[in-house]
């Protein structure tokens, strides 16, 4: 597939991937939320709620929504705390100004701040947060291990990282079927919503390069995280990975 090969060449090196991802999400920002709803049939909202349940938020927690996009998890965390009648402080950080601009304009509770940030060089002091939540972000970082190390640095002892992303099913047959579906559906969605099939073909191409949820546990442990694990969703086509700083 020529389009996949062309994208692959643009995300081969970390600096190139950073530029590509920033340009890609700048282009889709205005319809990003609509696309998520259509492509997941709204299920991404359920999966994000499950991530926030895993986060086990408590009164006074400082929370970073990393690769926040338009702020689904950030606002979800505030709503989650409000339902249990306690307060938390939530910061949303993203690489793409256009995504944050759309996020700021959305209705909902006010965040503590929106901050432009590269996940490999976070502008926060050591131990700044009790929780870091990431929705479909780790796969997009220019350097996964460097991003995990930065996240670890920014967590206080006892803090946790919880990440939701596309997964790799254990079944080889299901993996092939799943990637085939993504190759077709992302082209259709990109053309129908953005008149650009490249907009979302990046998803299956980036997934091919992204560690499966079992390997993610090992990568998180190598970065220093403890009590690491994962939860499969939709037969492993989606997964939540988590770990704690001791």
Secondary structure, 3 states (H helix, E strand, C coil): CHHHHHHHHHCCCHHHHHHHHHHHHHHHHHHHHHHHHHHHCCHHHHHHHHHHHHHCCCCCCEEEEECCCCCHHHHHHHHHHHHCCCCCEEEEEECCHHHHHHHHHCCCCCCCEEEECECCECCCCCCCEEEEEEECCHHHCCCHHHHHHHHHHHEEEEEEEEEEEECCCCCHHHHHHHHHHHHHHHHHHHHHHHCCCHHHHHHHHHHHHCCCHHHHHHHHHHCCCEEEEEEEEHHHCEEEEEEECC
